[in-house]
Amino acid sequence: MKVSLKRKKQYTTLLLLLGLGVFTANAQIISKNAIGIRAGDNDGFGSEISYQRALGNATRLELDLGWRDTENFDAMKFTALHQWVYPIENRFNWYVGAGGGVGFFDNNNINANDEVFVVASGDIGIEYNFKIPLLISLDLRPEVSFNNDYSDGLDLDAALGIRYQF
C-alpha cells in the first residue's frame, strides 16, 4: 500500500497535535497557587498555614508557618520545601520534596533558656485535585533538628492538608 505525500503530511500533523495535547494535559497537573492549612500530629508543630506556588509544570515551592502554644513554651517554625509533583491517575498526584526551616522556642520556665533552631526537612505525599478549586493531601514529613533541646533530633510529622487553589 502506497501512501501519498499529502496523506503523510496529514498523519504527521495529526500525530503532532495529539502529542501536543498529551503534553499539555500532563503539564497542567498543579495549580499556580494554593493556600490553606496543613494539620499535623504532635510529632511536628501541629497546625500550619500553608502556601504553595508553582515553579514550573510539575514542580512547586511550599511555604509553611507553624506554631505551638503550651503551658511550658511557645514556639513558631517557618519551613520552605521544593516539591516535585507526579500524576498517578485522574486527579491524583504524588509528590516528594526537600527543604528546611528555622524556628524558635520561647520557654515559659524562668530557669530555662529560649532558643533558635534549624531543621532539614523531607516530604512525601499524595494529593487529590477536586473539580472545584480544592486540593486535599496527606503527607509524611521527616525533619532533623539542629540546636534544639526540645526534640530528639528526628521527628516524623504526618499531616492532612486542605488548600484553596487559584
C-alpha positions as CSV (number, residue, x, y, z in Angstrom):
1,M,0.0,0.0,0.0
2,K,1.4,3.3,-1.1
3,V,0.6,6.4,0.9
4,S,0.6,9.8,-0.8
5,L,2.8,12.6,0.4
6,K,-0.3,14.7,1.2
7,R,-1.7,11.8,3.3
8,K,1.7,11.5,5.1
9,K,1.6,15.2,6.0
10,Q,-1.9,14.8,7.3
11,Y,-0.9,11.9,9.5
12,T,2.2,13.8,10.8
13,T,0.1,16.8,11.6
14,L,-2.5,14.7,13.4
15,L,0.2,12.9,15.4
16,L,1.9,16.3,16.4
17,L,-1.5,17.7,17.5
18,L,-2.2,14.6,19.6
19,G,1.3,14.7,21.1
20,L,0.9,18.4,21.9
21,G,-2.5,17.6,23.5
22,V,-1.0,14.9,25.7
23,F,2.0,17.1,26.7
24,T,-0.4,20.0,27.6
25,A,-2.6,17.7,29.6
26,N,0.3,16.3,31.6
27,A,1.9,19.8,32.0
28,Q,-1.1,21.1,34.0
29,I,-1.0,18.8,37.0
30,I,-0.6,21.6,39.6
31,S,-2.2,24.9,40.1
32,K,-0.4,28.2,40.1
33,N,-1.2,29.0,43.7
34,A,-2.8,27.2,46.7
35,I,-3.3,28.4,50.3
36,G,-4.8,26.6,53.3
37,I,-4.0,24.6,56.4
38,R,-1.7,21.6,57.0
39,A,-2.9,19.9,60.1
40,G,-0.2,17.7,61.5
41,D,0.2,15.4,64.5
42,N,2.0,16.1,67.8
43,D,5.4,15.0,66.4
44,G,5.5,18.2,64.4
45,F,4.2,21.6,65.1
46,G,0.5,20.7,64.8
47,S,-1.3,23.2,62.6
48,E,0.4,25.2,59.9
49,I,-0.7,27.9,57.5
50,S,0.4,26.5,54.1
51,Y,1.1,28.2,50.8
52,Q,2.1,26.5,47.5
53,R,3.5,28.3,44.4
54,A,4.1,26.6,41.1
55,L,7.6,27.0,39.8
56,G,7.1,25.0,36.6
57,N,4.8,22.5,35.1
58,A,5.4,19.8,37.7
59,T,7.4,21.5,40.5
60,R,6.4,23.9,43.2
61,L,7.5,25.7,46.4
62,E,5.7,25.1,49.6
63,L,5.9,27.6,52.5
64,D,4.5,26.7,55.9
65,L,4.2,28.7,59.1
66,G,3.6,26.5,62.2
67,W,3.0,27.4,65.8
68,R,2.6,25.7,69.1
69,D,1.3,27.3,72.3
70,T,1.5,25.2,75.5
71,E,1.7,25.8,79.2
72,N,5.5,25.3,79.2
73,F,6.6,27.0,76.0
74,D,5.5,29.0,72.9
75,A,7.1,28.0,69.6
76,M,7.0,29.1,65.9
77,K,8.6,27.5,62.8
78,F,8.9,28.6,59.2
79,T,9.5,25.8,56.6
80,A,10.3,26.0,52.9
81,L,10.2,22.9,50.6
82,H,10.8,22.3,46.9
83,Q,8.4,19.6,45.7
84,W,8.2,17.5,42.5
85,V,4.7,16.5,41.6
86,Y,3.9,13.4,39.5
87,P,0.5,12.3,38.2
88,I,-0.9,8.9,39.3
89,E,-4.4,8.7,37.7
90,N,-7.3,11.1,37.0
91,R,-6.9,13.9,39.6
92,F,-4.5,12.0,41.9
93,N,-0.8,13.1,42.2
94,W,2.0,12.1,44.4
95,Y,4.9,14.3,45.4
96,V,8.3,14.3,47.0
97,G,10.3,17.3,48.3
98,A,13.2,18.6,50.3
99,G,13.9,21.8,52.2
100,G,14.4,23.2,55.6
101,G,13.3,25.7,58.1
102,V,14.0,27.9,61.1
103,G,12.1,28.4,64.3
104,F,12.3,29.4,67.9
105,F,11.1,28.2,71.4
106,D,10.1,30.8,74.0
107,N,10.4,28.8,77.2
108,N,7.9,29.9,79.9
109,N,10.1,28.5,82.6
110,I,12.2,31.2,84.2
111,N,15.2,28.9,84.7
112,A,15.3,27.7,81.1
113,N,16.8,29.3,78.0
114,D,14.9,30.3,74.9
115,E,16.4,29.1,71.6
116,V,16.5,29.4,67.9
117,F,16.8,26.1,65.9
118,V,17.0,25.0,62.3
119,V,15.6,21.9,60.6
120,A,16.3,19.9,57.4
121,S,13.1,18.5,56.0
122,G,11.9,15.9,53.5
123,D,8.3,15.4,52.3
124,I,6.4,12.7,50.6
125,G,2.7,12.6,50.0
126,I,-0.4,12.0,47.9
127,E,-3.0,14.6,46.8
128,Y,-6.3,14.9,45.1
129,N,-7.4,17.9,43.0
130,F,-11.2,18.3,43.0
131,K,-13.1,19.8,40.0
132,I,-13.7,22.8,42.3
133,P,-10.6,24.7,43.4
134,L,-9.9,22.5,46.3
135,L,-6.8,20.3,47.0
136,I,-6.6,17.7,49.7
137,S,-3.4,16.0,50.6
138,L,-1.9,13.5,53.1
139,D,1.9,13.6,53.6
140,L,4.7,12.5,55.8
141,R,7.5,15.0,56.7
142,P,10.7,13.7,58.3
143,E,12.7,16.5,60.0
144,V,16.1,16.5,61.6
145,S,16.5,19.3,64.2
146,F,19.8,21.1,64.9
147,N,20.4,23.2,68.1
148,N,17.1,22.0,69.6
149,D,17.0,20.9,73.2
150,Y,13.2,20.1,73.0
151,S,13.5,17.5,70.2
152,D,15.2,14.1,69.9
153,G,16.7,15.2,66.6
154,L,14.3,13.3,64.3
155,D,10.6,14.0,64.0
156,L,8.1,12.3,61.7
157,D,5.2,14.6,61.1
158,A,2.1,13.1,59.3
159,A,-0.4,15.7,58.2
160,L,-3.7,16.3,56.3
161,G,-3.7,19.4,54.1
162,I,-6.7,21.3,52.7
163,R,-5.9,24.1,50.3
164,Y,-7.8,26.5,48.1
165,Q,-6.3,26.7,44.6
166,F,-6.2,29.9,42.5
